[in-house]
Amino acid sequence: MDLTLATREIDGKTVIAVGGEIDVYTAPKLRDKLTELVANGVYDIVIDMEAVEFLDSTGLGVLVGGLKKVRAHDGSLQLVLTQDRLLKIFRITGLAKVFVIHESADAALAAS
């Protein structure tokens, strides 16, 4: 399974719709996209993970790294996540307290 990334800008925030699996093989693609956005001055990012089917520790590491990158510029990285099996990963690892998690892209965009 491959990783798909679709980026769009809405109301000054950049939304990355991620699909497929975020694992040791595909995570560098997401990391590179986050690095590219931050290098281009994009610091308010929403990662829509509704179509993510699998997430491993490498993927979590990329998300944490992305969060650190945007926070270095007083930015934000928010997640759209509703799937119980993925939410459970965030709860078990304690990352549910680190990331702002929304139920929809609209909710993330409405948040300040």
PyMOL commands that set and color helices and strands:
alter all, ss='L'
color gray80, all
select helices_A, chain A and resi 27-39+57-71+84-93+105-110
alter helices_A, ss='H'
color red, helices_A
select strands_A, chain A and resi 3-10+13-22+44-55+76-80+100-102
alter strands_A, ss='S'
color yellow, strands_A
deselect
rebuild
show_as cartoon
